[in-house]
């Protein structure tokens, strides 16, 4: 009998810890998206935009630079969205790459409390669905603990 079968509580706690850590990590971009709802729309000009391969197969990240004016100051931004990791190149990112050519005028969203913080895409994207995996680990861990409590002792 493997040690995993003898101690389902251990398995449950491992899944709970992994699930909590992953959920907290994935919750940060969600919190930023919510916070960005109060950012101010500001005209900006794209300076550069490219898509960079970020390691794994199909993992790409939009790398860009843009300038915007805030209270008589010209600032530079580099954030496209609030994902914490590169993701597969979605149609939206392809469209963004083609739409955000140097010299293009668009809208960026500026944090009025911290004008150095700006973002082009402030909403949820497909990459934010990554929170489902750690939530699944969390549920599996809770289920394992529930099973361990209900199972007869050997």
C-alpha positions in Angstrom: 0.0 0.0 0.0 1.4 3.4 -1.0 1.9 6.1 1.6 -0.7 8.1 -0.3 -3.4 5.5 0.3 -2.5 5.3 4.0 -2.7 9.0 4.6 -5.4 10.7 2.5 -5.2 13.7 4.9 -1.7 14.4 3.7 -2.8 14.3 0.1 -5.7 16.6 0.9 -3.4 19.1 2.7 -0.9 19.1 -0.2 -3.7 19.9 -2.7 -5.1 22.6 -0.4 -1.7 24.3 0.0 -1.0 24.1 -3.8 -4.6 25.3 -4.5 -4.4 28.2 -2.1 -1.0 29.3 -3.4 -2.1 29.2 -7.0 -5.4 30.9 -6.3 -3.6 33.8 -4.5 -1.2 34.1 -7.4 -4.0 34.1 -10.0 -6.1 36.5 -7.9 -3.6 39.3 -8.2 -4.5 40.0 -11.9 -8.2 39.8 -11.1 -7.7 42.4 -8.4 -5.9 44.6 -10.9 -8.7 44.3 -13.4 -11.2 45.3 -10.8 -9.0 48.2 -9.6 -8.6 49.4 -13.3 -12.3 49.9 -13.6 -11.7 53.4 -11.9 -8.8 54.3 -14.2 -9.2 57.3 -16.4 -9.3 57.0 -20.3 -6.4 58.9 -21.7 -5.3 59.3 -25.4 -1.9 57.7 -26.0 0.4 57.1 -28.9 2.0 53.7 -29.6 5.8 54.0 -29.8 6.6 50.3 -30.4 4.7 47.0 -30.4 5.9 43.4 -30.9 5.0 39.9 -29.9 7.7 38.1 -28.0 8.0 34.3 -27.7 8.0 33.6 -23.9 9.5 30.2 -23.6 7.0 27.4 -24.0 5.2 26.4 -27.2 2.4 28.9 -27.9 3.3 31.2 -25.1 3.5 34.8 -26.4 3.4 38.2 -24.8 2.6 41.6 -26.3 5.6 43.9 -25.6 4.8 47.6 -26.3 5.6 51.1 -25.4 3.4 54.1 -25.5 3.3 57.7 -24.5 0.5 59.7 -22.9 0.1 63.1 -21.4 -1.1 63.5 -17.8 -1.4 67.0 -16.3 1.2 68.6 -18.5 3.7 65.7 -18.2 4.5 63.2 -20.9 4.7 59.7 -19.4 5.6 56.3 -20.9 3.7 53.1 -20.4 4.5 49.5 -21.2 1.7 47.4 -19.9 -0.8 45.9 -22.3 -2.9 43.9 -19.9 -2.9 42.5 -16.4 -1.9 38.9 -17.1 1.0 37.8 -15.0 2.3 35.3 -17.5 2.6 34.9 -21.2 -0.3 33.0 -22.8 -1.1 31.5 -26.2 -1.4 34.0 -29.0 -5.1 34.6 -29.2 -6.8 36.3 -32.0 -7.2 39.4 -29.8 -3.5 39.6 -29.3 -2.9 39.2 -33.1 -5.4 42.0 -33.7 -3.8 44.1 -31.1 -0.4 43.6 -32.7 -1.7 44.7 -36.0 -3.8 47.5 -34.7 -1.1 48.9 -32.4 1.6 49.9 -34.9 4.0 52.7 -34.1 2.3 56.1 -34.4 -1.2 54.7 -33.8 -3.4 56.8 -31.5 -5.5 54.8 -29.0 -6.8 54.9 -25.5 -4.9 53.8 -22.5 -6.3 53.7 -19.0 -4.4 55.7 -16.4 -4.5 55.3 -12.6 -5.3 58.8 -11.3 -3.8 58.0 -7.9 -0.5 56.9 -9.6 -0.3 58.3 -13.1 2.8 56.2 -13.9 0.5 53.2 -14.0 -1.3 52.8 -17.3 -2.7 49.9 -19.2 -4.1 49.4 -22.7 -6.5 46.4 -22.1 -8.0 46.8 -18.6 -10.6 44.0 -18.9 -10.6 40.3 -18.4 -8.9 38.2 -21.0 -8.8 34.5 -21.7 -5.6 34.2 -19.6 -7.5 35.1 -16.5 -9.3 31.8 -16.7 -6.1 30.2 -15.4 -7.6 30.6 -11.9 -9.8 27.5 -12.6 -6.8 25.1 -12.2 -5.8 26.1 -8.6 -9.4 26.3 -7.6 -9.7 22.7 -8.8 -6.7 21.7 -6.7 -8.3 23.5 -3.7 -11.6 21.6 -4.2 -9.8 18.2 -4.6 -7.9 18.9 -1.4 -11.1 19.7 0.5 -12.7 16.5 -1.0 -9.7 14.4 0.1 -10.0 15.7 3.6 -13.7 15.1 3.6 -13.1 11.5 2.4 -10.4 11.0 5.0 -12.7 12.0 7.7 -15.6 9.8 6.5 -13.4 6.8 5.7 -13.1 4.1 8.4 -9.7 3.9 10.1 -7.6 0.7 9.3 
